[in-house]
Amino acid sequence: MDDDKAEGVAIANLIGTNGCSIVGWVYRWSTSELAVMWDVCGPQPVSEIRPDLTAEQKQEIDFDGLKRIGSGEGG
């Protein structure tokens, strides 16, 4: 990825609720910010991150919110 020299690197996989499908990725940008990129199916509930991230990183991407996608729970 190259957007005005701001490059992102995938640092972790987002695993779906079936425990094996990759539904997205966590990217770290050159600015040190984290972002989520979904696969072609779009946002889906996430059960875990591989490799695991720190508590601070999980908070930055709102991991609790990612687990509730589609559940109807407010966030």
N, C-alpha and C positions, 0 to 999 in steps of 0.2 A: 504494500500500500504506500502510496506517495501522494500526499495532498499538501502542496506547498512545503515540501520537505518535512512534514510531520508524519512520521512513520509509526505504524503499530506492529507489534509482535504478539502472536498468540502465546499466552502463558499457561492456559488451562482449558480443559474441555468441560462443558456443561453436560451432565448426564441426565437423561430423561427418567421418568418414573419407573420404567421397566428395568432400570439398573444397568443397561448396557448400551443403549443408543445415545450417540452424541447429538444433542439438539442445538448446540451453539458453542461459542468460544468466548473466553475472557481475553481481551487484548490490553496490553500496556502500550500507551502512546509515548512518543519521545518526550512529552511534557510530564511523564510519570503518572498521568491519569489513567484510570482503568475504564473500559467500556465493554459492553456485551454485544456480540454479533450473533444473530440467530441463523440457523440453516434455512433452506428454502421454504420450509413449512411455517416459518415465523415463530413467534413466542410460544413456548410450551412449558409446562411445569418441570422444574428441575429437582432431582433428588440429591445430587451431590456434585462436587467439583473435583476433577482429577487433573493434575495433582492438587491436593487440598491447598487452600489459601489461608493466610492469617486472618484472625478475627477482624482486623482493621480493613483488609482488602475485601472481605465478605460484606462488611458494612458499606464500603464504598460502592459496591455493585448492587446492594440491597438483596443479598442472598435470600433472606426471609421472604421478601416479595416475590422473588423468582420461584420459590417453592409453592406459592399460592396462585400462580397464574391460572386462570380458568376456573378457580374454585368458587368464585363468587364472593370471597372474603374481601373486604375493603383493605386498603393498605396505605 
